[in-house]
Amino acid sequence: MPDRAFADFSACIGAGTTESPAYSNRASIWHSRGNNELALADYNKAVTLSPDDGRMYRARASFYIEE
């Protein structure tokens, strides 16, 4: 299931979405796969796209806590 979700999030991002959850959700999958550099890049993009959405900051903070 994560592979299909990852493919869908990546397709949305590749199509130029500006929806921050696509980045945040893909970041979560990157993180679960141990690719922390790409996870952080996606979390940062999610925050940039939605600077007023606390959920994006919370997701990135969780990443930092787990590291």
Residue pairs with C-beta under 8 A, 6 or more apart in sequence:
2 29
2 32
5 25
5 29
6 26
6 29
9 22
9 23
9 25
9 26
9 29
10 26
12 19
12 22
13 22
13 23
13 26
18 49
19 49
20 45
20 46
20 47
20 49
20 50
20 53
20 56
21 46
23 42
23 43
23 45
23 46
23 49
24 42
24 43
24 46
24 55
24 56
24 59
26 42
27 38
27 39
27 40
27 41
27 42
27 43
27 46
27 59
27 60
27 63
28 39
28 59
30 36
30 38
30 39
30 42
31 39
31 63
31 66
36 63
36 67
39 63
40 60
40 63
43 56
43 59
43 60
43 63
44 60
46 56
46 59
46 60
47 56
47 57
47 60
49 56
50 56
